[in-house]
């Protein structure tokens, strides 16, 4: 494998995973730059979610390399990958519904990643300030005292993104973040992601092509675990292979 290019936050090279002989991801390579929003699209079964599972350590790769800022992630546990600066949001929002927005964000505040840090954690001015800053970013500043159970589906998605942001990851991975959202919520989520990439890189899996056009720096199209096409949204939309395999359907 090549050494990590300092211009890349993430280098994925030759990534492969086989399940009973079936290659769900097959010799995949791509590179994510600082402040990039990389969107991965493709038909169902193309391997999109599996790629995120491999990067975050949820699934073990058969071969290849996933290098994050000089660290080989494939040799690390899930918790070590999180502490290294990689955050992952799954398709279904998993917030604590009996807690308020403030309490959900507070619970996600990094306590030093140790038992001692958690035991000695205190709600001080710095913590309150950071929570309010994140709440403003995710459009929930006026709902800090609202229980998460009473939020809309879209607001719960934003809260979970906020719970990741408060940990200050350098790479954020989101799996279908606008699924089930209203048109207005999708537009605000695009606004949120365009704000987020000012300070970090993001990988998004998405099916909504209008949303993809609003957020993507680069698009990777997967088909049968391999890269079918890659580039700007305009380029992949006009790629005959993509039209035949994906967009045309």
PyMOL commands that set and color helices and strands:
alter all, ss='L'
color gray80, all
select helices_A, chain A and resi 48-56+73-75+78-84+101-108+115-119+125-137+141-143+148-150+153-165+183-196+209-215+233-237+240-247
alter helices_A, ss='H'
color red, helices_A
select strands_A, chain A and resi 8-19+22-33+37-41+63-68+71-72+86-89+171-175+201-205+218-223+226-231
alter strands_A, ss='S'
color yellow, strands_A
deselect
rebuild
show_as cartoon
